[in-house]
Amino acid sequence: MDEKQRIEAEKKKNFKIRLKSVIEMLQETYYPGHSTTAKRVIERHLIREFGLKPREATYHGGNIIDELQVMGILERVPEDVIRNALLTINIRKLQAHKA
């Protein structure tokens, strides 16, 4: 049981590090008037920064996108119902977010 708790704690720590890195990347990249992105941008960032494989980046990127949606930083674009890949960035919440 102790091993499971250690692994879970490690997963949470890694998730927080990746989330912080993605938020910093979005803050550097996006500015008012530039308000849409695709989840592929986040996945590519995870591959470059953390050396994840594409399948891992898709999994972890999905978790990070879900968390950013809960935080209100990202929202799905309603017109993109088929692929569900386009996201709208709430620039005000992104700029106001403090890591």
C-alpha positions as CSV (number, residue, x, y, z in Angstrom):
1,M,0.0,0.0,0.0
2,D,2.9,2.3,0.8
3,E,4.3,1.9,-2.7
4,K,0.9,2.8,-4.3
5,Q,0.8,6.0,-2.2
6,R,4.3,6.9,-3.3
7,I,3.5,6.3,-6.9
8,E,0.3,8.4,-6.6
9,A,2.2,11.2,-4.9
10,E,4.8,11.2,-7.7
11,K,2.0,11.3,-10.4
12,K,0.5,14.3,-8.7
13,K,3.8,16.1,-8.4
14,N,4.6,15.5,-12.1
15,F,1.1,16.7,-13.1
16,K,1.6,20.0,-11.2
17,I,5.0,20.5,-12.9
18,R,3.6,19.9,-16.3
19,L,0.5,22.0,-15.7
20,K,2.7,24.9,-14.5
21,S,4.9,24.5,-17.6
22,V,1.9,24.6,-20.0
23,I,0.4,27.6,-18.3
24,E,3.8,29.5,-18.6
25,M,4.0,28.5,-22.3
26,L,0.5,29.7,-22.9
27,Q,1.2,33.0,-21.1
28,E,4.3,33.6,-23.2
29,T,2.5,32.7,-26.5
30,Y,-1.0,34.1,-26.3
31,Y,-2.1,37.7,-26.0
32,P,-5.4,39.6,-26.5
33,G,-6.7,39.0,-30.0
34,H,-5.0,35.6,-30.3
35,S,-7.5,33.5,-28.6
36,T,-7.7,30.0,-30.2
37,T,-5.4,27.1,-30.0
38,A,-5.5,23.4,-30.6
39,K,-4.7,20.6,-28.1
40,R,-1.9,19.7,-30.4
41,V,0.0,22.8,-29.2
42,I,-0.1,21.5,-25.7
43,E,0.9,18.0,-26.7
44,R,3.9,19.2,-28.7
45,H,5.0,21.3,-25.7
46,L,4.9,18.2,-23.5
47,I,6.9,16.3,-26.0
48,R,9.6,19.0,-26.3
49,E,9.8,19.9,-22.7
50,F,9.4,16.6,-20.9
51,G,10.5,14.1,-23.6
52,L,7.1,12.3,-23.6
53,K,6.2,10.0,-26.4
54,P,3.2,11.1,-28.6
55,R,0.8,8.7,-27.0
56,E,1.9,9.8,-23.5
57,A,1.6,13.4,-24.5
58,T,-2.0,12.8,-25.7
59,Y,-2.9,11.2,-22.4
60,H,-1.2,13.8,-20.2
61,G,-2.2,16.7,-22.4
62,G,-5.9,15.6,-22.1
63,N,-5.6,15.7,-18.3
64,I,-4.0,19.1,-18.4
65,I,-6.6,20.4,-20.8
66,D,-9.3,19.1,-18.5
67,E,-7.7,20.9,-15.5
68,L,-7.3,24.1,-17.5
69,Q,-11.0,23.9,-18.4
70,V,-11.9,23.5,-14.7
71,M,-9.8,26.5,-13.9
72,G,-11.7,28.5,-16.6
73,I,-8.5,29.2,-18.7
74,L,-9.6,27.1,-21.6
75,E,-13.1,26.5,-23.2
76,R,-14.1,24.3,-26.1
77,V,-15.0,26.1,-29.3
78,P,-18.7,25.3,-29.9
79,E,-18.4,25.2,-33.7
80,D,-15.7,22.4,-33.5
81,V,-18.0,19.6,-32.5
82,I,-16.6,16.9,-34.8
83,R,-12.9,16.9,-33.9
84,N,-13.2,18.7,-30.5
85,A,-9.6,19.9,-30.8
86,L,-10.1,23.7,-30.9
87,L,-10.0,25.6,-27.6
88,T,-10.6,29.2,-26.7
89,I,-8.3,30.8,-24.2
90,N,-9.7,33.1,-21.7
91,I,-6.8,35.7,-21.9
92,R,-7.9,37.6,-18.7
93,K,-7.9,34.4,-16.6
94,L,-4.6,33.3,-18.2
95,Q,-2.9,36.6,-17.5
96,A,-4.3,36.8,-14.0
97,H,-3.2,33.2,-13.1
98,K,-0.3,33.1,-10.6
99,A,1.6,29.8,-10.4
